[in-house]
């Protein structure tokens, strides 16, 4: 989750792509694709056959020219050596050892070293080539830039290294030209805002930016005077909060003045930070704007760690209610006038907070509901004693043991990787996600079905007994065909910035009339066919 809708402040600038589309009659159409996906086409340009052929063979011709030039220069160097005449200006001339260099100068002329170890370059290309009066160029102490400049201006030859450098510089210039205006106006301020947003999104401590390590890093960031070694993250967070709060309140006021009924939905959820591994409480609102655009904001995220005294003195729902009410009041949200529905999982404290204490019409979170339904149906609960489908749980446990054995054994891993590259021309690692989390069992089954043949081949190559039989594959396909369509609804229901409730209910109705209808045959989904490029899953009853 993004705290306080920080995406409104820290935006990304997409880079346009340029595509040249060729047609049979040698007509080129120039198309510019923007970051938003819009396509703008310019008028076609006629190109004759000769120009088209030159464009197609340009790289090949350059390689041929380089080879021919190298052969000619080699012959002319031999003529110089045979004549034994070196320019008088080069005292104590000796031919430079070319084994230690791969410079393109070797293909264009002869490189000499005088008695003072200063390098000289004799151009052997037409029209400069002349044995009696050669074109001699003295190089600098640090490089051969003088020789490179001569070849560029007189012969229009540029080294690949210089071309690559120029290409990088042009790319950087293009990036700067299309970068955020705020970045151009004040680069240091732009970095401060982005660091503030990043630290808020990931709950980075204020103290992290006062440590010696950060000062060492910030001192190396040559942005503005003094770099970034001193940055007041607390002040930046306050600035970000007030800015985002103003945007959110303006959006709420606009929606409130447009609708004549309650328009707001509340979301209260416990989340775990991937970075700190701590639990946080998030309060989110979602509503439609006057332009019918669905929008959502995280009003506040706080660490959820009630003390023992708080737990003993009052229910957790009371603590949640006090915090949620203070946040809603700060943003000017009145439950009786604005809030239509509320959504959460079925946790007692969260549900009681929304349904009874805040008194907002509570609805199931469809993603949580589907998760619990799958957990109960397939026996994937954390506690084995709560698993009602023991047979399914034992089967999944056996599959996971095979995956664990594969991931732990270096010999099996090597044989499996070779088999994957041989049979599928790509390597995919077997997944071992927690089977009780968000229908992840579907991902486990999908990956093992894709890698079924390489898995068996790896065991056979090491002369080990194969722990799986054909019936296991059949069961995997049947289980996957049951779980994957339900999981698709779960993923659809998790969309935040689009209105999906109608789509979700239509998908649920479709499930009830197809996959969940025991009177109808089950359409099997074989993921190996989808992975290898088939647009539709392979149907089989």
C-alpha positions as CSV (number, residue, x, y, z in Angstrom):
1,X,0.0,0.0,0.0
2,X,1.1,3.5,-0.8
3,X,0.8,5.8,2.2
4,X,-1.3,9.0,1.8
5,X,-1.6,8.6,-1.9
6,X,2.0,9.5,-2.5
7,X,1.7,8.5,-6.1
8,X,0.1,11.9,-6.7
9,X,3.4,13.5,-5.6
10,X,6.1,11.2,-6.7
11,X,5.3,10.5,-10.4
12,X,7.2,8.7,-13.0
13,X,7.9,10.0,-16.5
14,X,7.7,7.4,-19.2
15,X,10.1,7.4,-22.1
16,X,8.6,7.4,-25.6
17,X,9.6,4.7,-28.1
18,X,10.2,5.1,-31.8
19,X,9.2,2.4,-34.2
20,X,10.0,2.1,-37.9
21,X,7.6,-0.2,-39.7
22,X,8.7,-1.5,-43.1
23,X,6.3,-2.4,-45.9
24,X,6.9,-4.5,-49.1
25,X,6.8,-1.4,-51.4
26,X,9.6,0.2,-49.2
27,X,7.2,2.7,-47.6
28,X,8.3,3.7,-44.1
29,X,5.8,4.8,-41.5
30,X,7.1,6.6,-38.4
31,X,5.1,6.0,-35.3
32,X,5.7,7.6,-31.8
33,X,4.3,5.6,-28.9
34,X,3.9,7.7,-25.7
35,X,4.0,6.5,-22.1
36,X,0.2,6.5,-22.1
37,X,0.1,4.1,-25.0
38,X,-1.2,6.6,-27.6
39,X,0.1,6.2,-31.1
40,X,0.7,9.2,-33.4
41,X,1.6,8.4,-37.0
42,X,3.4,10.7,-39.4
43,X,2.9,10.7,-43.2
44,X,4.6,7.9,-45.1
45,X,7.9,8.6,-46.8
46,X,8.7,7.0,-50.2
47,X,12.1,5.3,-50.4
48,X,13.4,3.9,-53.7
49,X,14.9,0.4,-54.0
50,X,18.5,1.5,-53.9
51,X,18.1,3.5,-50.7
52,X,16.1,0.6,-49.1
53,X,18.8,-1.9,-50.0
54,X,21.5,0.4,-48.5
55,X,19.5,0.6,-45.2
56,X,19.1,-3.1,-45.0
57,X,22.7,-3.9,-45.7
58,X,24.3,-1.1,-43.7
59,X,25.8,-3.1,-40.9
60,X,27.1,-5.8,-43.2
61,X,28.7,-3.1,-45.5
62,X,30.4,-1.5,-42.5
63,X,32.0,-4.8,-41.5
64,X,33.2,-5.3,-45.0
65,X,34.7,-1.8,-45.3
66,X,36.6,-2.3,-42.0
67,X,38.1,-5.5,-43.2
68,X,39.1,-4.1,-46.6
69,X,40.6,-1.0,-44.9
70,X,42.6,-3.2,-42.5
71,X,44.0,-5.2,-45.4
72,X,45.0,-2.0,-47.3
73,X,46.7,-0.5,-44.3
74,X,48.6,-3.7,-43.5
75,X,50.1,-3.6,-47.0
76,X,51.1,0.0,-46.7
77,X,52.7,-0.5,-43.3
78,X,54.8,-3.3,-44.9
79,X,55.8,-0.8,-47.7
80,X,56.9,1.7,-45.0
81,X,58.9,-1.0,-43.2
82,X,60.5,-2.3,-46.4
83,X,61.5,1.3,-47.5
84,X,63.1,1.8,-44.0
85,X,62.3,5.5,-44.2
86,X,60.6,7.1,-41.1
87,X,59.7,10.8,-40.8
88,X,62.7,12.8,-39.6
89,X,60.5,14.6,-37.1
90,X,60.2,11.4,-35.1
91,X,63.6,10.9,-33.3
92,X,64.4,7.3,-32.6
93,X,61.2,6.0,-34.1
94,X,60.0,2.4,-33.4
95,X,56.8,0.7,-34.3
96,X,54.4,0.4,-31.4
97,X,53.6,-3.1,-30.1
98,X,50.0,-3.6,-31.3
99,X,49.5,-6.8,-29.3
100,X,48.6,-4.7,-26.3
101,X,45.9,-2.6,-28.0
102,X,42.8,-3.2,-30.1
103,X,42.3,0.5,-31.1
104,X,40.7,1.2,-34.5
105,X,43.8,3.4,-35.2
106,X,45.6,0.1,-36.1
107,X,43.2,-0.2,-39.1
108,X,43.8,3.3,-40.3
109,X,47.5,4.0,-40.0
110,X,50.9,3.2,-38.4
111,X,51.7,4.0,-34.8
112,X,55.2,4.9,-33.8
113,X,57.0,5.6,-30.5
114,X,59.9,8.0,-30.3
115,X,62.9,7.9,-28.0
116,X,60.9,9.9,-25.4
117,X,58.1,7.3,-25.5
118,X,55.8,9.9,-27.1
119,X,53.3,8.3,-29.6
120,X,52.9,9.4,-33.2
121,X,50.3,8.4,-35.8
122,X,50.9,8.2,-39.5
123,X,47.7,8.2,-41.5
124,X,47.8,5.6,-44.3
125,X,44.3,6.3,-45.8
126,X,43.6,8.0,-49.1
127,X,44.3,10.9,-49.8
128,X,46.7,11.2,-46.9
129,X,48.8,8.2,-47.9
130,X,52.2,9.3,-49.2
131,X,55.4,7.4,-48.4
132,X,57.7,10.3,-49.1
133,X,55.5,13.0,-47.4
134,X,53.3,11.2,-44.9
135,X,50.7,12.9,-42.7
136,X,52.2,12.7,-39.2
137,X,50.1,13.5,-36.1
138,X,51.6,13.8,-32.6
139,X,49.4,12.3,-29.9
140,X,48.9,13.8,-26.4
141,X,50.5,12.3,-23.3
142,X,47.2,10.9,-22.1
143,X,45.7,9.6,-25.3
144,X,45.3,9.6,-29.1
145,X,42.6,12.2,-29.3
146,X,44.4,14.2,-32.0
147,X,44.6,11.2,-34.3
148,X,40.9,10.4,-33.7
149,X,39.9,14.0,-34.5
150,X,41.9,13.8,-37.8
151,X,40.1,10.5,-38.8
152,X,36.7,11.9,-37.9
153,X,37.1,15.2,-39.8
154,X,39.1,14.2,-42.8
155,X,37.9,10.6,-43.3
156,X,34.6,10.5,-41.5
157,X,35.7,7.5,-39.4
158,X,34.7,7.2,-35.8
159,X,35.6,4.5,-33.3
160,X,32.9,2.2,-31.9
161,X,33.9,3.4,-28.4
162,X,33.3,7.0,-29.3
163,X,30.1,6.1,-31.0
164,X,28.9,4.3,-27.9
165,X,29.8,7.2,-25.7
166,X,28.0,9.7,-27.9
167,X,25.0,7.4,-27.9
168,X,25.0,7.3,-24.1
169,X,25.3,11.1,-23.9
170,X,22.4,11.5,-26.4
171,X,20.3,9.2,-24.3
172,X,21.1,11.1,-21.1
173,X,20.2,14.4,-22.9
174,X,17.0,12.9,-24.1
175,X,16.1,11.7,-20.6
176,X,16.8,15.2,-19.2
177,X,14.7,16.8,-21.9
178,X,11.6,14.7,-21.0
179,X,12.3,14.6,-17.2
180,X,10.1,16.1,-14.6
181,X,10.1,19.9,-14.7
182,X,10.6,19.9,-11.0
183,X,13.8,17.9,-11.5
184,X,15.1,20.5,-13.9
185,X,14.1,23.4,-11.7
186,X,15.6,22.1,-8.5
187,X,17.4,18.7,-8.6
188,X,18.2,18.6,-4.9
189,X,14.7,19.4,-3.9
190,X,13.4,16.7,-6.3
191,X,15.7,14.1,-4.7
192,X,14.6,15.1,-1.2
193,X,10.9,14.7,-2.1
194,X,11.5,11.3,-3.6
195,X,13.5,10.1,-0.6
196,X,10.8,11.4,1.7
197,X,8.1,9.6,-0.3
198,X,10.2,6.4,-0.4
199,X,10.9,6.4,3.3
200,X,7.2,7.0,4.1
201,X,6.1,4.1,1.8
202,X,8.5,1.7,3.4
203,X,8.2,3.0,7.0
204,X,11.9,3.9,7.2
205,X,12.9,5.4,10.5
206,X,13.9,9.1,10.8
207,X,17.1,8.1,12.5
208,X,18.2,6.2,9.4
209,X,19.0,9.5,7.8
210,X,21.1,10.8,10.7
211,X,23.6,7.9,10.8
212,X,27.2,8.1,9.7
213,X,26.5,5.6,7.0
214,X,23.8,7.8,5.4
215,X,26.1,10.8,5.7
216,X,28.8,8.9,3.9
217,X,26.3,7.9,1.1
218,X,24.8,11.4,0.9
219,X,28.2,13.1,0.7
220,X,28.9,11.1,-2.5
221,X,25.6,12.2,-4.1
222,X,26.9,15.4,-5.8
223,X,23.6,17.2,-5.9
224,X,23.6,20.8,-4.9
225,X,25.9,22.3,-2.4
226,X,27.1,19.8,0.2
227,X,25.4,16.9,-1.5
228,X,22.6,15.0,0.4
229,X,24.5,14.3,3.6
230,X,22.0,16.4,5.7
231,X,18.3,15.8,5.0
232,X,15.4,16.6,7.3
233,X,13.1,13.6,6.6
234,X,10.7,14.5,9.4
235,X,10.1,17.9,7.8
236,X,9.6,16.3,4.4
237,X,7.1,13.9,5.8
238,X,5.1,16.8,7.2
239,X,5.2,18.6,3.9
240,X,4.1,15.5,2.0
241,X,1.3,14.8,4.5
242,X,-0.1,18.3,4.3
243,X,0.1,18.3,0.5
244,X,-1.6,14.9,0.1
245,X,-4.2,15.8,2.7
246,X,-5.1,18.9,0.8
247,X,-5.5,16.9,-2.4
248,X,-7.6,14.2,-0.7
249,X,-9.9,16.7,1.1
250,X,-10.5,18.6,-2.2
251,X,-11.5,15.3,-3.9
252,X,-13.9,14.4,-1.1
253,X,-15.5,17.8,-1.2
254,X,-16.0,17.6,-4.9
255,X,-17.6,14.1,-4.6
256,X,-19.8,15.2,-1.7
257,X,-21.1,18.2,-3.6
258,X,-21.9,16.0,-6.6
259,X,-23.7,13.0,-5.1
260,X,-26.9,13.3,-3.2
261,X,-26.5,10.0,-1.4
262,X,-23.7,8.3,0.6
263,X,-20.8,7.7,-1.7
264,X,-17.8,6.5,0.4
265,X,-16.5,3.0,1.2
266,X,-14.1,2.3,4.0
267,X,-11.4,-0.4,4.1
268,X,-9.7,-1.4,7.3
269,X,-6.9,-4.0,7.0
270,X,-3.9,-5.3,8.8
271,X,-0.9,-5.5,6.5
272,X,2.7,-6.7,7.0
273,X,5.7,-4.7,5.8
274,X,8.0,-6.7,3.6
275,X,10.9,-4.6,4.7
276,X,10.5,-4.5,8.5
277,X,8.3,-7.6,8.8
278,X,6.1,-5.6,11.2
279,X,2.3,-5.4,11.2
280,X,0.6,-2.1,10.2
281,X,-3.0,-1.0,10.3
282,X,-4.2,0.8,7.1
283,X,-7.3,2.8,6.7
284,X,-8.4,3.4,3.1
285,X,-11.3,5.1,1.4
286,X,-12.6,4.5,-2.1
287,X,-15.2,6.5,-4.0
288,X,-16.2,7.7,-7.5
289,X,-15.5,11.3,-8.5
290,X,-17.8,13.6,-10.3
291,X,-16.3,12.4,-13.6
292,X,-17.2,8.7,-12.7
293,X,-13.6,7.9,-12.1
294,X,-13.0,5.4,-9.3
295,X,-10.3,6.6,-6.9
296,X,-8.9,5.4,-3.6
297,X,-6.6,6.9,-1.0
298,X,-4.7,5.4,2.0
299,X,-5.6,8.0,4.6
300,X,-3.3,6.6,7.3
301,X,-1.0,3.7,8.1
302,X,0.3,3.1,11.6
303,X,2.2,0.4,13.3
304,X,-0.2,-2.1,15.0
305,X,1.4,-3.1,18.3
306,X,-0.9,-2.5,21.2
307,X,0.7,-2.8,24.6
308,X,-0.3,-5.4,27.2
309,X,-2.0,-2.8,29.3
310,X,-4.1,-1.7,26.3
311,X,-5.1,-5.3,25.6
312,X,-6.1,-5.9,29.1
313,X,-7.9,-2.6,29.7
314,X,-10.1,-2.6,26.6
315,X,-10.9,-4.7,23.5
316,X,-8.8,-4.3,20.4
317,X,-11.9,-3.2,18.5
318,X,-12.1,-0.2,20.8
319,X,-8.5,0.8,20.1
320,X,-9.2,0.4,16.3
321,X,-12.3,2.6,16.6
322,X,-10.5,5.4,18.5
323,X,-7.7,5.5,15.9
324,X,-10.0,5.2,12.9
325,X,-12.4,7.9,14.2
326,X,-9.6,10.4,14.7
327,X,-8.3,9.8,11.2
328,X,-11.8,10.2,9.6
329,X,-12.4,13.4,11.6
330,X,-9.0,14.9,10.5
331,X,-10.1,14.5,6.8
332,X,-13.6,15.9,7.4
333,X,-15.4,12.5,6.8
334,X,-18.7,12.1,8.6
335,X,-19.8,8.5,8.8
336,X,-23.5,9.2,8.9
337,X,-23.4,11.5,5.8
338,X,-20.6,10.1,3.7
339,X,-19.9,6.4,4.4
340,X,-22.1,3.9,2.5
341,X,-20.2,0.6,3.1
342,X,-17.2,-0.8,4.8
343,X,-15.0,-3.8,3.9
344,X,-12.5,-6.0,5.7
345,X,-11.7,-9.6,6.4
346,X,-13.8,-11.6,8.9
347,X,-11.5,-10.9,11.9
348,X,-13.7,-10.2,15.0
349,X,-12.1,-7.0,16.1
350,X,-11.9,-5.4,12.6
351,X,-15.5,-6.5,11.8
352,X,-16.8,-5.2,15.1
353,X,-15.0,-1.9,14.6
354,X,-16.7,-1.2,11.2
355,X,-20.0,-2.8,11.7
356,X,-20.9,-1.9,15.3
357,X,-18.7,0.9,16.6
358,X,-18.4,3.0,13.4
359,X,-21.8,1.8,12.3
360,X,-21.0,1.4,8.6
361,X,-22.7,-1.3,6.5
362,X,-20.2,-4.1,6.6
363,X,-19.5,-6.3,3.6
364,X,-17.2,-9.2,3.0
365,X,-13.9,-8.6,1.3
366,X,-14.3,-10.9,-1.7
367,X,-10.6,-11.7,-1.9
368,X,-10.6,-12.8,1.8
369,X,-13.9,-14.7,1.3
370,X,-12.4,-16.7,-1.7
371,X,-9.2,-17.3,0.3
372,X,-11.2,-18.9,3.2
373,X,-13.3,-20.9,0.8
374,X,-10.3,-22.4,-0.9
375,X,-8.6,-23.1,2.4
376,X,-11.6,-25.0,3.7
377,X,-12.2,-26.9,0.5
378,X,-8.7,-28.1,-0.1
379,X,-7.6,-28.5,3.5
380,X,-4.7,-26.0,3.4
381,X,-5.2,-24.5,6.8
382,X,-2.1,-23.7,8.9
383,X,-3.4,-25.9,11.7
384,X,-3.6,-29.6,10.4
385,X,-6.4,-30.2,12.9
386,X,-8.6,-27.6,11.2
387,X,-8.2,-29.2,7.8
388,X,-11.5,-30.7,6.8
389,X,-10.2,-32.3,3.5
390,X,-7.5,-34.6,4.8
391,X,-6.9,-36.4,1.5
392,X,-6.3,-33.2,-0.4
393,X,-4.0,-31.9,2.3
394,X,-1.9,-35.1,2.2
395,X,-1.6,-34.9,-1.6
396,X,-0.4,-31.3,-1.4
397,X,2.1,-32.1,1.3
398,X,3.5,-34.9,-0.9
399,X,3.9,-32.5,-3.8
400,X,5.6,-29.9,-1.6
401,X,8.1,-32.6,-0.3
402,X,9.1,-33.3,-3.9
403,X,9.7,-29.6,-4.5
404,X,11.7,-29.2,-1.3
405,X,13.8,-32.3,-2.1
406,X,14.5,-30.8,-5.6
407,X,15.4,-27.3,-4.2
408,X,17.7,-28.7,-1.5
409,X,19.7,-31.2,-3.6
410,X,22.5,-29.7,-5.8
411,X,22.6,-32.8,-8.0
412,X,18.9,-32.8,-8.6
413,X,19.0,-29.0,-9.2
414,X,21.7,-29.4,-11.8
415,X,20.0,-32.3,-13.6
416,X,16.6,-30.5,-13.5
417,X,18.1,-27.3,-14.9
418,X,19.7,-29.2,-17.8
419,X,16.4,-31.0,-18.5
420,X,14.5,-27.7,-18.5
421,X,16.9,-26.1,-21.0
422,X,16.8,-29.3,-23.2
423,X,13.0,-29.8,-23.3
424,X,11.6,-26.2,-22.8
425,X,14.6,-24.0,-23.7
426,X,14.1,-22.0,-20.5
427,X,14.7,-22.5,-16.8
428,X,11.8,-22.1,-14.3
429,X,12.4,-22.8,-10.6
430,X,9.9,-24.9,-8.7
431,X,7.8,-22.7,-6.4
432,X,7.4,-23.5,-2.7
433,X,5.0,-20.8,-1.5
434,X,3.1,-21.1,1.8
435,X,0.0,-23.1,0.7
436,X,-2.3,-21.3,3.2
437,X,-1.7,-17.8,1.7
438,X,-4.0,-16.4,-1.0
439,X,-4.5,-19.5,-3.2
440,X,-0.8,-19.8,-3.8
441,X,-1.3,-23.5,-4.2
442,X,-2.5,-22.7,-7.7
443,X,1.0,-21.2,-8.6
444,X,2.7,-24.3,-7.1
445,X,0.6,-26.6,-9.2
446,X,1.0,-24.5,-12.4
447,X,4.8,-24.5,-12.1
448,X,5.1,-28.2,-11.3
449,X,2.8,-29.1,-14.3
450,X,4.9,-27.0,-16.6
451,X,8.1,-28.7,-15.4
452,X,6.6,-32.2,-15.1
453,X,8.7,-33.9,-17.9
454,X,12.0,-32.2,-16.9
455,X,11.4,-33.2,-13.3
456,X,10.9,-36.9,-14.2
457,X,14.0,-36.8,-16.5
458,X,16.2,-35.3,-13.7
459,X,15.3,-38.2,-11.4
460,X,15.9,-40.8,-14.1
461,X,19.3,-39.3,-15.1
462,X,20.5,-39.7,-11.5
463,X,19.0,-43.2,-11.3
464,X,16.8,-42.2,-8.4
465,X,13.3,-43.5,-7.8
466,X,10.7,-41.1,-9.3
467,X,8.4,-40.0,-6.4
468,X,5.5,-39.2,-8.8
469,X,3.2,-41.3,-11.0
470,X,0.9,-40.5,-13.9
471,X,-2.1,-40.3,-11.5
472,X,-0.4,-37.6,-9.6
473,X,-0.2,-35.5,-12.7
474,X,-3.9,-36.1,-13.4
475,X,-4.8,-35.0,-9.9
476,X,-2.6,-31.9,-10.2
477,X,-4.4,-30.9,-13.5
478,X,-7.8,-31.5,-11.9
479,X,-7.0,-29.5,-8.7
480,X,-5.4,-26.7,-10.8
481,X,-8.5,-26.6,-13.1
482,X,-10.7,-26.1,-10.0
483,X,-8.5,-23.5,-8.3
484,X,-7.3,-21.3,-11.1
485,X,-10.7,-20.0,-12.3
486,X,-11.6,-19.1,-8.7
487,X,-8.2,-17.4,-8.3
488,X,-8.8,-15.3,-11.4
489,X,-11.9,-13.8,-9.6
490,X,-9.7,-13.1,-6.5
491,X,-7.1,-11.3,-8.5
492,X,-9.8,-9.2,-10.3
493,X,-11.4,-8.2,-6.9
494,X,-8.1,-6.8,-5.7
495,X,-8.0,-4.0,-8.2
496,X,-7.9,-0.6,-6.5
497,X,-8.2,2.1,-9.1
498,X,-10.9,0.6,-11.3
499,X,-14.6,-0.2,-10.8
500,X,-14.7,-4.0,-10.9
501,X,-17.7,-5.0,-8.7
502,X,-19.9,-5.8,-11.7
503,X,-17.2,-7.8,-13.4
504,X,-16.5,-9.7,-10.1
505,X,-20.2,-10.7,-9.6
506,X,-20.5,-11.8,-13.3
507,X,-17.4,-13.9,-12.9
508,X,-18.8,-15.4,-9.6
509,X,-22.0,-16.3,-11.4
510,X,-20.0,-17.9,-14.2
511,X,-18.2,-20.0,-11.6
512,X,-21.4,-21.2,-10.0
513,X,-22.7,-22.3,-13.4
514,X,-19.5,-24.0,-14.7
515,X,-16.6,-25.0,-12.4
516,X,-18.7,-25.2,-9.2
517,X,-21.6,-27.1,-10.7
518,X,-21.0,-30.7,-9.9
519,X,-23.6,-31.8,-12.4
520,X,-21.4,-30.6,-15.3
521,X,-18.1,-32.0,-16.5
522,X,-15.0,-30.2,-15.5
523,X,-13.0,-28.4,-18.2
524,X,-9.4,-29.1,-17.6
525,X,-6.7,-26.4,-17.9
526,X,-3.2,-27.7,-18.8
527,X,-0.8,-24.8,-18.1
528,X,2.1,-26.3,-20.2
529,X,0.2,-25.4,-23.3
530,X,-0.4,-21.8,-22.2
531,X,3.2,-21.3,-21.2
532,X,4.5,-22.3,-24.6
533,X,2.4,-19.7,-26.5
534,X,-1.1,-21.1,-26.9
535,X,-3.6,-18.3,-26.6
536,X,-6.3,-20.4,-25.0
537,X,-5.9,-23.2,-22.4
538,X,-6.2,-26.7,-23.8
539,X,-9.8,-27.8,-23.0
540,X,-10.6,-31.4,-21.9
541,X,-13.5,-32.8,-20.0
